[in-house]
């Protein structure tokens, strides 16, 4: 599979588009000042304890307090609190992780008020970003994900991803990590670690240990609430989790970010550095690679698939509902059952893409077209599982019910991606009325006369809609040639597919827009 990453870096946010075989499958918007991202570590303060919920609300500096449930404390929370208390004092000669004597694990069915007290400082990690009216959800079982491993301080357990099926490989990795990991650290071995050399795993482990030690070094003298350590940005997270042999190109329109990505790739895959390309074209990077057009086609309430099948996506507070419609796709040569199967299989692929693209989470209910044969329902279920296997978010799919409904739960850790594709008409301003299109050319000509004769502009470029461009340049003599005869100046024209029909703008030789 051909994978490309297109990165549009602006002053206030970075937009990241992931293409698989030229199809847009993920879109991430990362604001430059984005706080409370998943993985960030904060020193918070216990605001209040709720025994009825067996949870606590933690002040982390957000307008809404973060939610910490007892089950998210982690079994070794007492060891974490003990080490935190020692480091906050700032005294020299503090014990390292190797010298720390771990506390006993807390009970799984215990009460939160036996572990935490009001106003107590706590070290927590963002597990779920603020969504809707809710504050962040946090955990005090801190972990750091690397390319091949996940480091869990205070745990001595080594576990291996269930997706590694080979018993020999599982045993090799477990023996290897057990022999090199430092004391009082637990490690989860990720799927991509399969068949990797000891040097790669050791380098990844060392970098994660340094990350945790850096976190501890920042604690002396700071007061809650305060961020202690930031997770790497979304660009690096995507590269870390998804970079493989099928990743062909990374295009970015910012030279600084391009160099940062190259430096990051050198640490994880030195042979892939050349895939990073700094885009310097005149068109916006998303427009140049066709991402803008795909965004317009992929968001909104109604999603049309090429064959005429379309989806209707509705959102409520509790769940998402997707309705599958056959549209005008009907093959009269096959039975209704086979038509329904073909439509459902096609819709299943698009639905899996939509869930990734919009980052839809929680409960999703899909109303497929009814099928009466059990074998066909099983085919649909398998197709949906195969398509969803590309999704890195945790998810569960239930088989189709007798009503043709499929229920999916998908992990939600950040707000759903929502792109408004319906725009206020720039021509009429929402009034529904526009100036007569027949006088458009006269308006442009009047502006040319003003800029050349009154403003003495030596070089003019006009950007217009492609239809207007064709009207201006075709014919003998063309309208542009008549302008040349009248104003003794050649007028440069550029077709802009993103413009609406009656939109036009003037630019000087330096490429700066001339405001009239």
PyMOL commands that set and color helices and strands:
alter all, ss='L'
color gray80, all
select helices_A, chain A and resi 70-72+77-89+112-114+167-180+191-193+198-217+234-242+255-268+270-275+285-288+291-298+336-358+374-388+437-454+466-473+479-487
alter helices_A, ss='H'
color red, helices_A
select strands_A, chain A and resi 3-9+13-20+23-31+41-50+55-59+66-69+121-128+137-139+144-145+149-153+158-160+185-189+226-229+247-252+276-278+302-304+310-315+319-325+362-367+395-397+405-410+460-464+491-495+504-507+513-514
alter strands_A, ss='S'
color yellow, strands_A
deselect
rebuild
show_as cartoon
